[in-house]
């Protein structure tokens, strides 16, 4: 990145912010990088492929430049390779309108002894994205009944009790799992789980339909491997957030990873995880 000026790095980072600005939930890093040429005119050098990475040079430049951005608290890079702007980042973007000043301020906040970014940090970031992509594809190819089992096992590990699970031969309805707060179901509250799979994006109408079957002390979880429309998420936050919890694949996996130690070995075999240790000089 030695041939790239601070001005140019600032321009590329502005491009990242432009892509993410109206995406409060962020975007996968690969999608951000794919859109960079659509918002910034790249040089021939930046578009040319690097022999060491077999990817356009601008991708490596952006990845390295966003590491100080994340360390400064202006950008979040989560463990599944999703990037999103923080409120601090939004305020800084408005304050430092000059792209070079913007990047200089990032470097000022970023501890001087850490400005030389080790290859291990970039390796970790790429590994996390690749790992999540593999897990995502693995979950997508599962059968509906397998996802239903995974969800039941996760809820059990979280301390809930599965009252019933819809048999595989039954016609799919609005509910796949019935969940209780205690083994005997003596507590009044009930939770019903709906699973949408194989690319079915849940709409606002779908959420309202599910909510309509819930009684006063009944709550719902919608687990959708295809995600949710923007309108559905808006509906959820505005009127249904106290009745329904929405889980996409990333949300489900975050819970699976968190409660993995509590999940029994038989259930772990359905979605086994293996930790790999990376050098973490910047922590």
PyMOL commands that set and color helices and strands:
alter all, ss='L'
color gray80, all
select helices_A, chain A and resi 6-20+29-39+44-47+57-71+87-95+99-109+112-114+119-140+144-157+204-211+230-240+249-258+260-262+265-268
alter helices_A, ss='H'
color red, helices_A
select strands_A, chain A and resi 27-28+49-50+55-56+75-77+82-85+161-165+177-180+190-196+218-224+244-247
alter strands_A, ss='S'
color yellow, strands_A
deselect
rebuild
show_as cartoon
